[in-house]
Amino acid sequence: MRCMRQRLGSSSADVSAIFLADRNMLRRLCRLFVVAICLAAVNPAVALTECEDGLDNDNDGFIDLNDFNCVDAEDDTERPTECSDGVDNDSDGFIDLNDLNCVDSED
């Protein structure tokens, strides 16, 4: 503290005030940090959908909005739905939109 007083050319009361202000600032920062951690735990970051994550999730060579199965970034999956995959998923003899269970290709 003496070294600090000599450098600043101020009284010990001034130096004590500086240390007290620093300590109070540190306390405030710690409180903010704790609040930020609590908020992050309560509201975790929203995960990116497959149509906005920058990956080729269905391995068809197309990424995100360049993938034909992505209409927009909010689409959950790049993979084709059961009503657009070219397979008779319920074994009733009808495929995709010819199947009565499919209203549109997003089903």
VEXDREN-2710 file (C-alpha; in Angstrom, 1 decimal):
% VEXDREN-2710
k/r/px/py/pz
1/MET/0.0/0.0/0.0
2/ARG/2.9/2.3/0.7
3/CYS/4.2/1.8/-2.8
4/MET/0.8/2.5/-4.2
5/ARG/0.5/5.7/-2.1
6/GLN/3.9/6.9/-3.3
7/ARG/3.0/6.3/-6.9
8/LEU/-0.3/7.9/-6.7
9/GLY/0.9/10.7/-4.5
10/SER/-2.3/10.4/-2.4
11/SER/-3.2/9.7/1.1
12/SER/-3.9/6.3/2.6
13/ALA/-7.6/7.3/2.8
14/ASP/-7.6/7.8/-1.0
15/VAL/-5.8/4.5/-1.6
16/SER/-8.3/2.7/0.7
17/ALA/-11.2/4.2/-1.2
18/ILE/-9.7/2.9/-4.5
19/PHE/-9.4/-0.6/-3.0
20/LEU/-12.9/-0.5/-1.5
21/ALA/-14.4/0.7/-4.9
22/ASP/-12.5/-2.2/-6.6
23/ARG/-13.8/-4.7/-4.1
24/ASN/-17.4/-3.4/-4.5
25/MET/-17.1/-3.6/-8.2
26/LEU/-15.8/-7.1/-8.0
27/ARG/-18.8/-8.1/-5.8
28/ARG/-21.2/-6.6/-8.3
29/LEU/-19.5/-8.4/-11.2
30/CYS/-19.7/-11.7/-9.2
31/ARG/-23.4/-11.2/-8.6
32/LEU/-24.0/-10.5/-12.3
33/PHE/-22.0/-13.6/-13.2
34/VAL/-24.2/-15.7/-10.9
35/VAL/-27.3/-14.2/-12.3
36/ALA/-26.1/-14.9/-15.9
37/ILE/-25.4/-18.5/-15.0
38/CYS/-28.8/-19.0/-13.4
39/LEU/-30.5/-17.5/-16.5
40/ALA/-28.5/-19.7/-18.8
41/ALA/-29.6/-22.8/-16.8
42/VAL/-33.2/-21.8/-16.9
43/ASN/-33.2/-20.7/-20.6
44/PRO/-30.7/-22.8/-22.5
45/ALA/-29.8/-21.7/-26.0
46/VAL/-32.2/-22.9/-28.6
47/ALA/-30.6/-25.6/-30.8
48/LEU/-30.3/-25.0/-34.5
49/THR/-32.6/-27.0/-36.7
50/GLU/-31.1/-29.4/-39.3
51/CYS/-32.0/-26.8/-42.0
52/GLU/-29.8/-24.1/-40.5
53/ASP/-26.9/-26.0/-38.8
54/GLY/-24.4/-25.9/-41.7
55/LEU/-24.3/-29.7/-42.0
56/ASP/-25.4/-32.3/-44.5
57/ASN/-27.6/-34.2/-42.0
58/ASP/-29.1/-36.7/-44.5
59/ASN/-25.8/-37.2/-46.5
60/ASP/-27.4/-36.4/-49.8
61/GLY/-24.7/-33.8/-50.8
62/PHE/-26.9/-30.8/-50.1
63/ILE/-26.6/-28.6/-47.0
64/ASP/-29.4/-26.7/-45.2
65/LEU/-31.5/-24.5/-47.6
66/ASN/-29.8/-26.1/-50.6
67/ASP/-31.3/-29.4/-49.5
68/PHE/-34.6/-30.1/-51.3
69/ASN/-36.2/-31.3/-48.0
70/CYS/-35.7/-27.9/-46.4
71/VAL/-38.4/-25.3/-47.2
72/ASP/-37.0/-22.8/-44.7
73/ALA/-34.5/-22.5/-41.8
74/GLU/-37.2/-23.5/-39.3
75/ASP/-37.6/-27.0/-40.8
76/ASP/-36.6/-29.6/-38.2
77/THR/-35.0/-32.1/-40.5
78/GLU/-33.2/-32.4/-43.9
79/ARG/-34.4/-36.0/-44.1
80/PRO/-37.4/-36.7/-46.3
81/THR/-40.7/-37.3/-44.5
82/GLU/-42.7/-40.5/-44.8
83/CYS/-44.8/-38.8/-47.4
84/SER/-41.9/-37.8/-49.6
85/ASP/-39.3/-40.6/-49.2
86/GLY/-40.5/-42.8/-52.1
87/VAL/-41.2/-45.8/-49.8
88/ASP/-44.4/-47.5/-48.8
89/ASN/-43.8/-47.0/-45.1
90/ASP/-47.1/-48.5/-43.9
91/SER/-47.1/-51.4/-46.4
92/ASP/-50.6/-50.6/-47.7
93/GLY/-49.5/-50.6/-51.4
94/PHE/-49.5/-46.8/-51.7
95/ILE/-46.4/-44.6/-51.8
96/ASP/-46.1/-41.0/-50.6
97/LEU/-48.9/-38.7/-51.8
98/ASN/-50.8/-41.6/-53.3
99/ASP/-51.1/-42.9/-49.8
100/LEU/-54.4/-41.8/-48.1
101/ASN/-52.5/-41.2/-44.9
102/CYS/-50.5/-38.4/-46.6
103/VAL/-52.2/-35.0/-47.0
104/ASP/-49.0/-33.3/-48.2
105/SER/-45.3/-34.1/-48.6
106/GLU/-44.6/-32.6/-45.1
107/ASP/-46.6/-35.4/-43.4
END
